[in-house]
Amino acid sequence: MVALPSVARRLQLTPGVGQNSLMINRALRTMAAVTCATLLSSCALFDSGRPWHNGPYALLWIDLPDEVQLAYSLGRGGSVQLVAPRVFAVGCDDRYVVAKQHPGGDKAVTNYFIVDRNSVKSERDIERSVAGPLTEAAFREQASMLRLPAFTKTLESLQ
């Protein structure tokens, strides 16, 4: 009989010690594989888009392409919603951003919004820079007084 070192001899003589280690190793590998598969498959379910942007202002949607909002980018992936979904038209110049929205997807109703870019001095001013919702008549009145920009981007599928 060949002499085994004392540790190897103890492992060999203690039933299941080596087997437990192998089972734990297999379980950890299986859990890691399942976690990776879950993470990779969930990434395929998450989708987003930015059909228009100008500086920090952008039309954004996450998960549902019909749920387009006007947002202000804070940088590093963060943003503040200025106009709730469903925004379907937008325009801008150096002073203003204008947007049209069908609230809740109701195409019988159109709300108008005006964002004063010059009133944003800090992060606290962002939401206060938005005027609206306005009716078409009120928007036209403001448009003539303020020389608002035309709507230059229209999302046909939402119009």
C-alpha positions in Angstrom: 0.0 0.0 0.0 1.2 3.5 -0.9 1.6 6.0 1.9 -0.7 9.0 1.5 0.1 12.4 3.0 -2.0 12.9 6.2 -4.4 15.5 4.7 -5.1 13.4 1.6 -5.5 10.3 3.8 -8.1 12.2 6.0 -10.1 13.4 3.0 -10.1 9.9 1.5 -11.2 8.4 4.8 -13.9 11.0 5.6 -16.8 10.1 3.4 -18.4 12.9 1.3 -15.8 15.7 2.1 -14.6 15.8 -1.5 -18.1 15.3 -2.9 -19.5 18.2 -0.9 -17.0 20.5 -2.4 -17.8 19.3 -5.9 -21.5 19.7 -5.3 -21.0 23.3 -4.0 -18.8 24.1 -7.0 -21.5 22.8 -9.5 -24.2 24.7 -7.7 -22.3 27.9 -7.9 -21.5 27.4 -11.6 -25.2 26.6 -12.3 -26.4 29.7 -10.3 -23.9 31.9 -12.2 -25.0 30.5 -15.6 -28.7 31.1 -14.7 -28.0 34.7 -13.5 -26.1 35.5 -16.7 -28.8 34.1 -18.9 -31.5 36.0 -17.0 -29.6 39.3 -17.2 -28.9 38.8 -20.9 -32.5 38.0 -21.7 -33.9 40.9 -19.7 -31.7 43.3 -21.6 -33.4 42.2 -24.8 -36.8 43.2 -23.3 -35.7 46.7 -22.4 -35.7 49.2 -25.3 -35.6 52.9 -25.6 -35.4 55.6 -28.3 -34.7 59.3 -28.8 -36.3 60.4 -32.1 -35.4 64.1 -31.6 -33.0 66.1 -29.5 -31.6 69.6 -29.3 -29.1 70.3 -26.6 -30.5 68.9 -23.3 -34.0 68.7 -24.6 -35.2 65.4 -26.2 -38.1 63.3 -27.1 -37.7 60.0 -25.3 -39.5 56.7 -24.9 -38.7 53.7 -22.8 -40.1 50.2 -23.5 -43.1 51.5 -25.5 -42.4 53.5 -28.7 -45.9 55.2 -28.4 -45.1 56.6 -24.9 -43.0 59.6 -26.1 -42.3 62.4 -23.6 -40.4 65.7 -23.8 -37.5 65.5 -21.3 -34.6 67.6 -20.1 -31.3 65.7 -19.8 -29.5 66.0 -16.5 -26.5 64.1 -17.9 -25.2 60.7 -16.8 -28.4 59.0 -18.0 -30.8 61.0 -15.9 -33.6 63.2 -17.1 -36.6 65.3 -16.0 -39.9 64.9 -17.7 -41.2 68.2 -19.0 -44.3 67.0 -21.0 -45.9 63.6 -20.3 -46.6 61.1 -23.1 -47.8 61.2 -25.8 -45.9 64.0 -27.4 -46.1 63.8 -31.2 -44.6 67.1 -32.5 -41.8 69.4 -31.4 -39.9 72.4 -32.6 -37.3 74.8 -31.2 -35.1 77.8 -31.6 -32.5 79.4 -29.4 -35.2 80.7 -26.9 -38.1 78.2 -26.9 -39.1 74.6 -27.3 -42.7 73.9 -28.3 -44.5 70.6 -28.1 -47.9 69.0 -29.0 -49.3 66.2 -27.0 -52.3 63.9 -27.2 -52.9 63.2 -23.4 -53.3 59.6 -22.7 -53.2 58.9 -26.4 -56.6 60.5 -27.0 -56.2 62.0 -30.5 -59.3 64.0 -30.2 -57.5 66.2 -27.6 -54.3 68.2 -28.4 -52.4 70.1 -25.7 -49.7 72.6 -26.5 -46.6 73.4 -24.4 -44.0 76.1 -24.4 -40.6 75.7 -22.7 -38.6 78.9 -22.1 -35.0 77.8 -22.4 -33.7 81.0 -21.0 -35.5 80.5 -17.7 -33.5 77.4 -16.8 -30.6 78.7 -14.6 -30.5 75.7 -12.3 -31.9 72.2 -11.9 -34.8 73.6 -9.8 -35.9 75.8 -12.7 -36.4 73.0 -15.2 -40.0 72.1 -14.5 -41.0 75.7 -13.9 -39.8 76.6 -17.4 -42.8 74.8 -18.9 -46.1 76.7 -19.8 -49.0 74.4 -20.5 -51.1 72.6 -21.3 -52.5 75.3 -23.5 -55.4 75.1 -26.0 -54.7 75.7 -29.6 -56.2 79.2 -29.4 -54.0 80.2 -26.4 -51.0 78.7 -28.1 -51.6 80.7 -31.3 -51.9 83.8 -29.3 -48.6 83.1 -27.5 -46.9 82.1 -30.7 -47.7 85.5 -32.3 -46.6 87.5 -29.2 -43.4 85.5 -28.5 -42.5 84.5 -32.1 -42.5 80.8 -31.2 -40.7 78.4 -33.5 -42.6 76.1 -35.9 -43.1 72.4 -35.3 -40.3 70.8 -37.2 -40.4 67.2 -36.0 -43.7 65.3 -36.2 -44.0 61.6 -35.2 -46.5 60.6 -37.9 -47.5 57.3 -36.1 -48.7 59.3 -33.1 -50.2 62.3 -34.9 
